[in-house]
C-alpha cells in the first residue's frame, strides 16, 4: 500500500500531490531544515502560484504536526522513528496500514501489534527504525479516538454463549454478548451491538445489544441494517417530529412584501418520476427582443429552519438525505421536505433565487440574488420533459425549448473551458411492493437532465463568485475539487494503451479535454464501464471547505452548493451566509464553518457508501435464484484473492476466487491491473470478456461467486 515518491516537474500540480512531494523531500532528509525557496528548488517549481502554494502548505503541515519550525521560515520533519498520529486502514487479512500526514508512505502494522485498534480509529503509532529499502512498520501504542462505537451484525447463540457476527469485513472480531445483554434478540436476527469492554489479554471484545433490527432477510430489517452499518439514522426522534409539526405553512403578507414576486412568471420543476422533495424550479420570460430572464428558484428552507433548533441540529448531524434503492431517508422531516418546502405545483412557495438576464447566445447580461415567492405551473418528470424536447410539443413547450437551447450553449462553453464529462448513466433497480428486485437497468442521462444540470451549475457558480469576488475575505462554503493525482493518471494512461487509447498529461485543461475525447471514444464499447470507473478513480474527490481552490472537474474558479437545501446541509449554510452578506453583515466564524464542512463531507461519503451497499444487496437478491445459469461478463476488477466480473446484461458483479482458476499458479499484478499465471503467463485483466456461471449467492455477505466457463 506504500506509495512511490514522485516529484512532479510539470505545471498544474494538485494541492494533495504537492503536499505529498514536500513530505517526500522532508522524509528523504529528516535532519535537514528547508525554507520555501529551498523546497521549491528541490521540487523544480518555478511557477509563482505553485510557490505560493508551497508557503501555504508549510503552514498546514506545521499545524498538523508533520513538520516543525526550527527557525523563522525554516522547517524540518518532526518525527522520524518515535511516534506519529494516523488513521487505521484495516486490510482483509486482519493487519492494517496507518495513514499519516507525517510520512508519504503508509505504516504497516501486523494484527498482533494493532492492540485492539479497529478500522478508522485515530491512533498513536511507534514507528520502528528501518532501512531505506524496507517498508515503514510500527506498533499502535495508544488509541486516541474510536471511529465507531457500534456494529451491525447477526446474532448467534450456542448454549450459554451468544455473539454478534459483524456484517462488515473491516471488523475481524465477533462480539461476545452475555445472555442478559441480548435485549430480546434471537438467533439469526440482525441487531446493533456496542462494545462495553475489551480486556488487553482478550482476543474478542465484550458487548451488549442496543437495538434489535429484525429477522435476517426481511427487506425493512436489511435496509435498516445498511443504514446502521454506516452510522446513519432511519427515523426522526419524537421531539424533532413534534417541532416540525409546530412549523406553520401560512405565508403572510409581510413575507410577500419582503420578496420579489414571480408568481405570474411561467415556472416549472423537473425531477425523477418518484421524487417528492422538489427543491428547485426554473422560470423564463422574455424581457426584450434578444434578452431573457431566467430564474433559478430554490426552496427557502432557512426561512423555516432557524439555527439552534432541534431540526437544524438534526439536519447538521445528518448533513444529507440518503438515497437507498427502495427509499429516501430525508435530512429534514417529511413535513418540511415533502410538503412545506417542496415546490409543489399550483401552490405559493417561498424561495431563495438566482435570477439571470441573458441574450439568445446565453451571454450573461445581469444577475440578482435574493428571496422570492413563486407558484410552479407544472411538475415534470425527466421523461416528460425529454418528450417535449424531442417532439417540440407539450405544456410550457416554448419555455422548455428555449431553456434547453440556452443550456446547450452553456454546456458547450463549459467543456471548451476544460470541464470533464463524467455524466454516467446510473443503475436503476425496480422493486415490487415487498421490496424485491424485479428489474435492473441503466437510467439514461438525457437532455432534460442536462437542462436542469446546467442552470443549477450556473446558479452555484455565480453565487460562489458573488461572495468569493465581492466579499473575498468573508467566510464562505465552497465545493472544491483538486487537480487529479499525476501518479494515478500515468498508471491509468498506461492501462488504456492496451485498448489503443491515450490521454494527454501536459496540463490541467489538456488532461480534461483528452479525457472527454476518451470518454466519447469508449462509449458503446465493452470496456466503457471499466475505463470510466478507472478514470473516476484517478480523479480527486470533491469536498466542502471554506478554503477555495476551485473545482477542477467543472473548470470553475469558484463553486458552491446552493441549489438543494432540502437534502444537503451545506446548501443551508450557503443560504444563511449569502443572506447575511446581501444585508452587509460581517464575516462569520471561519473555524466553525470549516468544522461543519468537514462533517458534511464525511457524511456525504457515508451516504454514498450506504447507497452502494443497498444496490449491492438488491443485486445479490436479484441473482439468488439464478445459480447454475451462465452469463456474458467483463472483468471489472482484480485483487490478490480473485477476479471481479460484471455481468453485461444486468450489471451485477461477482467474483471468481483465484483458487478457482485451474491449470497454473496465479499471482496479482497491481501495476498492470491483472492476475498472471506464473508458468503459462496467462493473464486476466480489467476489460477482458468472460463467460461465467453463477455458483453461489450469499445474502448475508452480499456476495456472488462465479466460476469460469470459457473465454471469448
N, C-alpha and C positions, 0 to 999 in steps of 0.2 A: 504493500500500500504506500511505500515510500515514493516520493516524487523526485524526479531528476531535476537538478539545477539547470536553469536555462536563462541566460542573460539576453534579453531581447534587444536587438540593435536597430529595430525599426520604430518609426513614429506610430502613435496610436495605441500605446500600451494601456492595458486596463489598470485600474487602481489596485485591484487584488493582486494582479501579476507583478506590478511594480513593488508592492509591499513584500511579496514573496522573494523577489530578486534582491531587495535590500537586505532582508533577513539572511539570504544566502551569502551575501558579502560579509555580514557580521559573523555568521556561523563559521565561515571559512577562516576568519581572522578573529578568534574570540578574545584576544588580549589587546587588539588594536582599536583605537578610537578614530572615528571619522566625523568630519563636518559634512554639510550638504554638498559642498563643491567636490570634495573627495569622493563621496558616494556617487554623484552624478558622473564624475570622471571614470570611476570603476565600472559603471554600467553603460558607458559610452553615450550618455544622454546629453544632447545639445539643445533640444527644443526648450524654449523658455517656460512653456506651460507645464512640461514634464518636470523641469527643475523645481517649479513652484509646488508641484505635487510631492516631490521628494521632501521638501521642507514640511509640508503639511503632514505627511505620513510619519516623519520622525517624531512629531508631537504625539500622534496617535499610538505609535509603538511604545513611546515612553509611558503614556497613560496606561497602556495595557501591561506595563512592566516587562516587556520583552527586551528593552534596552534601557540603559541608564545614562544620564548626562554627567560625564566626568569633569567637564569644564564647560564654560559658556559656549554653546553651539557644537560641542563635540560629544559623540555618543559611542557607547560600547555595548556589546552583548551582555545582558545582565546575568545570565545563568548558563553555565556550561558544566555538566555534572551538577551536583546539588539538586535542588527541587524546582519543578515548574508546575504551573497550573494548566489543566487542559480538560477536554471533554472525552468521555469514553465512547468509542465506536466499536461495539461488540461484533465479532465475527461469528460465523455459523459454528465453528469448532469450539467455542467457549472461551477462546483467547480474545484479546482486544487490541486496538490501536488507540493511542491517546493523541488527539488533535490539539495542538498548542500553538499559540501565536509566537512562542519563543523560537521554535525550530521550524524550518521549512518542511522537513521530513517528519512523518508521524512516528510515535514512540511505541514499539511493540511491548506488550505486557502479557505474559503467559497467564493461564487460568489460575494457577496457584498463587500468583503474585497480584491478582486483582483484589484480593481480600474483601470480597463481597461487593465490590463496585459493579454497577449494572449499566446497561446501555444508556447514554445520555447524561450520566452523572458528571458533575463537576468535581474533579479530584486533584489532589496534590501528588505528584509523582517524583520519586527519587530516580534520577537518570543515571544509569551506570556509565562508568568510563568505557570508552570503546575506541577501536581503531577506525581510521578514516574509511577503510574498505567495508566495514561491517555496518549493520543497521543499528539505529538507536534502540536501546532496550531500557526498561525501567520497572519500577515496582510502586504500586499505589501505597502511599503512607497515610493518607487521610482522605475521607470522603467529605467534601465541603458542602455539596448540595445534591440531594437526590432529584433526579429528573422526574420521577413519578412515585406516588405512594401506593397506588392501587393497580391491580392486574385483573384482566378478564380471562376466564378460562372455564373448563369443565370440571365439575365436582366428581371425584371418585371416592368411594367408601368401600373399605375391605375390613370387616370385623370391627375392631376398636380403633382403626386408623382411618383418617379422612385426609384428602389433599386436593388441591386445586392444580390442574394441569393448564398452564398459561397458553393462550392462543398464539401469542407472538413467539417467533423463533428467537427473538433477541433477548428473551428471558429463559436461560437454560436450566433453571431450577424450579421444581414443583414447590408449592407452599403447603407445609403441613398445617392442617386445621384441626384443633381439638374438637371433639364431638359437641361440646357445649357452646362452640363458637360458629356452628353451621347456620344459624339463623333460619332453620327450617329447610335448607337446601337439601335436595335429594340426589341420589346417584344419577349421573348423566345430565344434570341440569347445568345451565350456564349461570355464572354468578360473578360478582365483583368481590375481590378479597384485598385486604390491606395487610402488609407486613407489620407485625407487632413487635417481634424481636428476632435477632439473628446472632446467636452466640458465636464468638470467634472460632470455636472449635467445631461448629456445626456446619455440615455441607449445605443443608437446606434451611431456608427461613421458616419461622412460625408465623401464622397469620390468622385472620378472622374474616368471615363473610360479612360484607357491609350491605350487599343488596343481591337478592335473587332475581335473575332476569327472566327465567322461564325454561321451558323444555327445549333441549337442543333440536335444531331443525325447524322449529316454528319460525315463521317469517318475522314476526314482531320481535321475538327474542334475538334472532340473529342480527337484525338491523340495530337494535339497541346495544347489542354486544359490540358491534363495529364502532358505534359512537363512543361507547365507554372505553374501548381499547385505545382510542386516541384522546381520551380525556374530554370528550365533547358531550354536553348535556342533550337529553332528548325531550325535556319538558321544562316549563317555567314553574317557579315556586308559586304558591297561592298568593303571597304578598305582591309579587310582580304582576300577576294576572289581575289582582284587585286594584292595583294602581292604574293599570291600563284601562280597566272598566270605568274608572273615575274621569278619564280624559274625555272632555266634551268634543263633539263633532260639529258644533254650530259655528258658522263663520259670521262674525259680527260686522256691522257697518264700519266700525273703526278698522278692522282688518282689511276691508276692501279699499277704504280711503288711503291707507298707507301703502298700497300696492299699485303696480301698473296692471291695467285690466286688459286681458287677452281673450275674454270670453266670446267676443264676436269674431275672432280670427279663426279660420279653418285649422283645426288641431286634431291630431290622432296619435295613437300608440301602436307600436308593432312589437309583439312579444311571442314567445313559444305558445303553441295552442293550449298547453295545460297550465300556463302561468296564471297566478292570481295577484302577485305583487307588481303592479305596473308603476315603476318609479321614474320613467322618462317618457316625454311626449314631444312631438315636433309640430310646429305651426309654420305656415307660409302665407305671405301676402305680397302682392306687387305694390311697390310704393312709387315707381315711375316706370317709364318705358324700358329701361335697362337696369333697374335696381329692384332687388328682392329683400324682404325682411324675413330671416329665418330665426325662429325661436326654438331654443333647446330648453325645455321646461322640466325641472327636476323636483320631485316631491319634497316639500319643505318640512322634513322630519324634525328639524331642530326647533321649529315653531311649537311643536307639541311635546318634545322631549327636552327637558331642561337639565343642565349639568347638576350632578349630585343626587338626582332622583334614583330610585331603585331600578327603574327601566334603563336609565342611562348607564348605571354601573353594570347592569346585566349585559347591555349592548357592548360596552367596552370589553368586558370579560370574554364574551363570545367572539366579538370582533368581526364576525362574518356569518352569513347564512350558510348552511351545509346542504349540498345537493346530492342525495343518495339516489339510487336507481328508482325507487318507488315513492319517494317523499322529499319534501323540503323541510329542514329543521331551521326555522327562521331566527334571525338575530333579534328581532323585536316581536312582541306578542302579536298574534294574528289580528287583534282589533286595530292595531296600527298598520301592520304590514299589508294586510289584505283588505282593509276597509277604510279607515280614516285617511291614511297617507296614500293609498293606492289610487292612481289616476284613472279611475273607472269612468267609462263613457257617460255622458249626459248628467254629470254631477260637477258642481263647483268645487275646485280643489286649489289649495294654496301651494305655490311653487317658489323655488329659487331658480332664476332663469339666466341663461346667457343668450343674448339677442344679437344677431349679426346682420349687418346690411352688406350685401354683396351683389356684384353685377353678374351677367349671364356667363362670364368666364370664371366665376367663383372667386373673383378677387375681392378681398375684404375692404370695404369702404368705411365701416364704422362698427363699434361694438359697445354693448351695455350689459352690466351685471346688476341684478337686484331682485327684489321679491315681487311676485306677480300673483294673479289669480287667473285660472284658466277653466275651460269647460271642454273636455275632449268630445269630439263629434262621433268618433268611431274607434272601436278596438279591432285591430287587425292581427291575425296570426301571421307568421312569416310566410306561410304558404299562400295565404290570401293576398298579401302584399306582392308576392312574387308573380301571382297570376295577373295582377293589374299591370305590373312592369312588362310582363311578357305579351299581354294582349292589348294593352292600352285602353282597357275598358274596366269600369267598376266605380264604386264610391270614391270621391275625392281624387279621381284619376289625374286631374290637371296638377294638383299639388304633389301627388305621389311621383308623377313622371318628372316634374321639374326638380324636385328634391333629389331624385335618382340621378338626373343629369348633372347636377351640381356635385353630388357625391362622387360620381365617376371622375370628374376633373380633380377634386381634392385628393382622391386616391392615387391618380396618376402622378400628381405633383409630389405626393409623399414618397412614392417609390423612386422617383427621379432624384429626390434628396438623399436617398440611401436607406430607406426603411426596408426591413426584412419581411418577406411574405410568408408568415407562419400560420396562416389561417387553415387549420386542418379540419377535415370532416370529423365529427365526433361520433363515438359509439353510442347507439341508442338501443335500449332494451325495452321491449314492450312486455308488460306483465298482466296477468289476469286478476280477477277480483281477490284472489288469495295471495297475490304477490309472486306467483310462479312465472318464470320467464317463458314466453311463447315465441318470441322472435328477436333476433339480434341483427342489427344492420347499421350502416353509416348514415347519419343525417347530414345531408349536403349543406354546404355553406354557399348560399346563393346571393343574388344581387340585393335582395331585401335585407339580408343580414348586413351586407356591406354598406347599404344606405344608412342604417342606424349606426353602425360602427363608425363611419367617417364623421358624422355630426357629433357623436359622443367624444371622439378623439379631438375634434376641433374645440369643443367646449372645455375639455380637460386641459388642453394645451394653452388656450387663451386665458383661462383662469390662472394657471400657473405663471404665465408670462406677466399678467397684470400685477401679481404680487411680487414675483421674482425680479421684475424690472423696476416697477414704480415704487416698490417697498422692499428694496433689495436686502436690507439688514433686518427685516422683520421675520420672526419665526413663522415657518410655513411647513406644510406636509407635502412632500414630493413623492412621486412614484418614479424611482430611478432604475436604470438598467445599465450595468457596467459593460465595457467592451469585452468581447469573447477572449478566453484564455488562448494564447498562441500555441502552447503545447498541445492542447486538445484539438485545436484547428489543424495543426500539422498532422496529428495522428489521424484525424478524420480525412484529411486530404489524401494521405497515403492509402487509406482504405478504399475510397471511392474510385481511385485509379484502376482498381481491379475490374470495375464495371465500365471503364472507359470514360469516366467523368473527371472533371478537375475544377478547382476554385482558385481564385487569386488570393494571396495572403499579403498583398503590398500595403494596403491602408484600410482604415475603417470603412470608408464608403465603397471602395472596390471590393472588399470582402462581402459587404451587403449585396451589391449588385450581382456579383458572381454566384452568391448563394441563391438569390432569386432565380437566376438563369438555371442553376442546377435543379431547384425545386420544380421549375416548369418542365425541364428535360425529363425528370423521373416520373412525372405524372402519368399514371396509367400503366407503369411497368411493374413487374413482380417485386422489384427492390424498392418501390416507392416508400412503403411504411418504414423499412429499415433505414433508408437514407434520411428520411425526415426525422426519425427518432434520434439517430446519431448526431444529426445537425443540431437538434434541440439540446442534446447533452453537452455539446461544445459551447453552447451559449451560457452566459452568466444568468443568475436568477434575478428577476425583478423584485424589488422590495420597497418598503416605505421608510422614509428618513427625512429629517429636517435639513440634511446636507445635500444640496443639489449637485449632481454630477451629470445630469441629462439622462435621456433614455435612448440607448444605442439602437435597440430594435425598431423603434419608431422614428429614429433620426430627428428627435426633438431635443432642443437645449433645455426646455422647461416642460415638465409634465406633472400632472397630479391626478387624483381620482375625485371627481366632483359629482358624477352622474348616477351613482347608485347608493344613496344614503339609507334606503330601506334594508339593504343587505350587506353593506360594508361600513364599519365604524370609521375608518379613515375619511370617508366622504362626509360624515357628520362633523369631524374635526375641521375639514376644509370649509364647510358651510359656516361654521362658527367663526373661524379666523377671517374668512372673506367678508362676512357681515360686519365684523368689528373694524376691519381696515377700511371698508367703504365708508364707515362713520368717522374714521380718523382716530380710532383708539390706539393706544401704544402697543408695542410688541408683547407677545405672550411669552411665558417661561419656556425657553428652548429645551431645557433638560427634561421637563415634564412631558413635553410633546414627543421628544425623541424616545423616551421610555414607552409611551403609548404606541409609537411607530414600530418599535422592536417587537412589542407584544402582538400587534396586528399582523406583522409579517410572519411571526411564528404560528399564529392561529390560522392564517391563510394556508400555510403548508400542511398543518394537521387536517384541515377541512378537505384539501385536495387528496391527501392520503386516504382519508375515510371514504371519499367518493370512489377512488380507485379500488379500495377494498370491497365496497358494495358491488361494483361492476364485476370484480373477480369472483365474488361469491355467487352472483347470479349466472355468470358464465359457467362456473363449476356445476351449479344446479341444472343448467340447461344441458350439460353434457352427461349427466349421471345415468341417463337411460340409453346412452349411445356406446357403451362398452362393447367392443368387438367390431364396431364399424370403422371403415377406412376413409381417410380424407387426404386431399392435397394440402400441403403446408409449405411454409418457408421458414428457414432458421432465423429466429428473431433475437437470439442471444446465446452466448456461450459462457460457461463458468467451469471451474475445476471439477464440479460434480456432475456436469451434464450439458445437454443441448436443449435450449428452449425453442419450441416450434409453434408458430401461429397458424391456425387453420385458415385458409384463404376465404372460404365461404361464410364463416361466422365470426372470425377474429378472436376465437377462443385460443388461449395459449396453454400449452402443457410442456412437459419435459421428458426427454429420453435420457435416463441415467447413463452416466459414462460407462458403468458396468454392463449396460445393455448393448454396447457396441462390440460385436464379436469380431474375432479374427486378428486382433492386434492389441497392443497396449497403447491407449490413447492419452495424450498429455495436453494440457491447456496452454495455449499461446496467447497471452493477454494483448501483446502489442499488435498482433495480426488478426484479432477477433476470431480465432479459430481453435478447434481441437484437432490435433495431428497424431496420426499413428506413428509410433516410434520406428517400427520395422518397414511398413509399407509407404509411409509418407502421405497416406490418405488423409485429406483434410475435410472437416466440416466447418464451414464459416458462415457468418451472417449473410443472409441473402440467398443461400443455397435452397433450391426446391427439393422437397422430400415427400414421399408417400408414407403416411403413418397410420397406425391402428391404435384406437383408444383401448388401453388395457386395464386402467384403474382410475376411479374417481373418488377422492377422499374429501367429503364435505367439511369435516372438522378442520382439516388443514387448508381448505380451499385449493386443493392440488389435483391436477390432472396428469396422469402418467401415460406416455405414448411408447410404442415400440416401432422401430424402423421396419418398414415393409420393403420399400425399394427406393431408388433414386432416379430422377428423370435424367 
